[in-house]
């Protein structure tokens, strides 16, 4: 049964498990090196070894149709994701200053991206939507999808979105192929999407060689509620717990009565939950209901955790939230809506990474490039400052490159 704790007793429990990648890195490092050195030959060897692949090429033909009701749901999700992604893009702008400086920025897409779509315990066709659509909105020309065992739904969505580069490959070898490129797989500029610990380790090791979104750990949710529907809250906790036995689901509340009601409701719902074999150990080992002295204390705990998902039942406290991957405001905003079709992305930072960034965005697929144009008047005005700063750093040619313009 999920534990009910005080804030003081919960300090050890709510310290998130550190994502330990050292062992996984030792396993994947030779795989990365092998794919870099042998390309397709290595990629095929690992696909046959780990993914039971028996084809001659990892390139996957993208075709297929979707069952009408599923297609309708996909179209709702796709429209909302696309609209939100369009609003996220940074804008180009220019400002003309009185001293003759024309300053601004241009926005340009990266050339190529790779999306990793898991297909293990739960194939995730929604991840195709969440990774491909923002890249399309950004204007990325080469979009690649890697999936070790694509389901009919994954293939159908990829076909609907017009994905031309899809590869039946998974694990560290897929990340290596996208990062380095092979005879079959294009080299990409950024790799995004969730995956297991070996995918995470590969992304960590290759960061710098290729851009990544973040190194992901087990999924997590924090719910902050002083009151509410115990049935709804329990369902939200279990929605995260069913992902993974290492998933974390925590309720922070000022009401011991609500804590007890939610705990009993979690047990009741587990009795009929088909994924209870996953959700039960997650709830027992990583779940908690923490009774705090105030909602401010609950928010302090949440900010310290920087959770992937934060369900904030009282929206008046939103201004106090500093760290979260995504926030779901109000009792009628379940995390599952964000997972599928409300619009914002479900590829989110875990393991405390929400302290430094939010979720995947269309902005992840563009570069904001500074532009500056100086008039003769403006360079003459700036030259004394340029020269002074340059000579303070010992860079004489820098100083002269400005002075030569103002002396002629």
C-alpha positions, 0 to 999 in steps of 0.5 A: 500500500502507498505510504503516508508520511509527514514532510519530515519523515519523507525526506529520505524517500522523496530524494529521487533515485540517482540515474546510475548510468555507469554500468550502462555506459560500459555496456554501450561504449563498445557498441557505439565504437563498433557502429562508428567503425563498421556502419551498417554491418555492425548495425545489422549485427546488433539488430539481429542480436538484440531485436530479433531482426532478420532483414537485409536492411534496417530501412523500414518501408513506411506504409499502412492505414489506421483504423478510423476511430484511432485515426480520428483521435490521432488527427485531434492530437496532431492538430493540437500538437502542431498548433502548440509547436507553432506558437513555441517557435522563436521569431525573427526580429530587427531593431534599427538604433539611432546610432546606426546599429541594426541588430536582430536575429534570424531563425533557421532549422537544423538540417536533420533530426532523429527521433527514438520511439520505444517499442518494448513493454508499451509501443508508443505511437504518440511519441511519433507525433510528439517528436516528428511534428515539432521538427516539421513545424521548425522546418527540418528537412531530414526527419528520421525515426528509429524504432526497434519493432514498430507497431501498426499504429507507429507505422500508420502515424509515420505514414500519415506524417510523411516520414521518409526515413524510418529505421527498424533499429533500437538501443544504443546501436540506433543512437550511434547510427543516428549520431555518426551516420552509416551507409543507410542511416543519415547523420543527424544534428539532434536526437530526441525521444525517450528510451531505456537506460542503454538509450539514455547512456548512449545519448549521454556519451554522444552528447557533443557529437550530436545534440540531444534533448536530455538524459532521461530517467524513470518517469515521475509525477507530483500532485499538489492538492489540499482537497479534491476527488480521491478517485481522480488523484489515485488514477493520476498516480497510477497513470505514472506508476504503470509506466515502469517499476521504477516510476515515481508517483507522489501526492503532496497534501495538507489533508490527512483525510484526503491522504487516507482516501487516496491511499485506499482508492489506489488500492481499490483501483489496483485490483482491476488495473491490467497493468498492476504487475508494473504499477504495484511495485512502483507504488509500493517502492517509489510512491508516497503521500506526504502530508505537509504543514502548508501548501507553501511547504508542498511547493518547496518540496516539489521545487526541490524535486523538479518533477517531470509532471506536476499536477497543481490543483490550485492554479493560484500557486502557479507563480511559485513553481520554479522547476517542473517539466510540465504543469497541469493546472486544476483538477480537470487537467490529467497528465494523460491529456498532455501525454496524448493530445492537449498540445504540449509535448510529452517528451519531458525532463526527468531526474531533476533535469527540469531545473535547467530546461522544460520539455521538448519544443519546436525551438529545439529544432532551430538555431537563433542566429544573431545578426548585426549591421553597423553603419560607418557612424556606429563603428566610429562611435564604438571603436574606442570601446572595442580597442580598449577592451581588445587591448586589455585582452592582448588581442591587438589585431582585434583593436586594429580591425575596428580602428582601420575603419574609423581612420580611413 
